Every structure is written in C-alpha cells, then in structure tokens.
C-alpha cells in the first residue's frame, strides 16, 4: 500500500505525497477530479497503462510539472485537466485518445508542439488557449475550421 495516494474503486481521488517525481500505482483507471490540483512540488508523473481517463482539473496549477506520460489506453482528458501547468513542455498523445476537454491545456506556457491523433472525436474550444510558446500544432483536418477557438490566444501556433 502506498500512503501517498487516496484510491477508491480504481479512481485516484487525491495525491497527498510530497515527491517531485510521482509514479501512480498500477491498477488506477481514473485520475479523479482535482486529484493533484496545486501540487507545487511535482515535476514529473508516470501513469500506469491502466489509466483511461484524466478528470477535471486533475493537475490544475501544478506549476512545476514538466513531463507526464499518457498511457496507450487513455481515452479522455477532461476540462481544465492541465490548466496553468506553465512548465509542461513535451506531451505525446496516444493514438486511441477520443476527447480533449475545454481548456484542458490552457496556460501551458512552455508547451512548444502538439500532435492530435486522428482518433480524437471531441476537441473542445480553448483546449490549447493561452499557450504562448506553442509553435507547431498538428490536428485532424476536421478541426481546422475550429482552430481559432481551440488555440485562442495562442497566436504563434502554426498548423502543420
């Protein structure tokens, strides 16, 4: 048993540890709403392959977070999940991802490039707003008409 996590029925409800590099235990299926919110020391997170969903504001304002892996089974990233993670620089989305919620990566100022897989069915307005250093963005062509909303106030983002 790991005393740094409150886990119930496969949902990580709260992280109560103080580590800078966090390894989420195997068997966690959902990272719950606000589970890591404002964890100021976290720099990296390793998610197990069992994770399918990252809840609303799960990593909100984890300002030192630089890296996180997204497991192959991840299907949904809810609204505000990584909002204000201003040091998050590199992310790689799995091919099976289906949804990226409203403002999910809003204010991720260090994010430089993203590639949204074709599997994404729902890419909501503001998903990558205020990502001032975002330079390259590859998105499925069906979302190109929505690019102004998806990348609101991310003026430097160029679709490739």
C-alpha positions, 0 to 999 in steps of 0.5 A, spaced: 500 500 500 502 506 498 500 512 503 501 517 498 495 516 494 487 516 496 484 510 491 477 508 491 474 503 486 480 504 481 479 512 481 485 516 484 481 521 488 487 525 491 495 525 491 497 527 498 505 525 497 510 530 497 515 527 491 517 531 485 517 525 481 510 521 482 509 514 479 501 512 480 500 505 482 498 500 477 491 498 477 488 506 477 483 507 471 481 514 473 485 520 475 479 523 479 477 530 479 482 535 482 486 529 484 493 533 484 490 540 483 496 545 486 501 540 487 507 545 487 512 540 488 511 535 482 515 535 476 514 529 473 508 523 473 508 516 470 501 513 469 500 506 469 497 503 462 491 502 466 489 509 466 483 511 461 481 517 463 484 524 466 478 528 470 477 535 471 482 539 473 486 533 475 493 537 475 490 544 475 496 549 477 501 544 478 506 549 476 512 545 476 510 539 472 514 538 466 513 531 463 507 526 464 506 520 460 499 518 457 498 511 457 496 507 450 489 506 453 487 513 455 481 515 452 479 522 455 482 528 458 477 532 461 476 540 462 481 544 465 485 537 466 492 541 465 490 548 466 496 553 468 501 547 468 506 553 465 512 548 465 509 542 461 513 542 455 513 535 451 506 531 451 505 525 446 498 523 445 496 516 444 493 514 438 486 511 441 485 518 445 477 520 443 476 527 447 480 533 449 476 537 454 475 545 454 481 548 456 484 542 458 491 545 456 490 552 457 496 556 460 501 551 458 506 556 457 512 552 455 508 547 451 512 548 444 508 542 439 502 538 439 500 532 435 492 530 435 491 523 433 486 522 428 482 518 433 480 524 437 472 525 436 471 531 441 476 537 441 473 542 445 474 550 444 480 553 448 483 546 449 490 549 447 488 557 449 493 561 452 499 557 450 504 562 448 510 558 446 506 553 442 509 553 435 507 547 431 500 544 432 498 538 428 490 536 428 485 532 424 483 536 418 476 536 421 478 541 426 481 546 422 475 550 421 475 550 429 482 552 430 481 559 432 477 557 438 481 551 440 488 555 440 485 562 442 490 566 444 495 562 442 497 566 436 504 563 434 501 556 433 502 554 426 498 548 423 502 543 420 
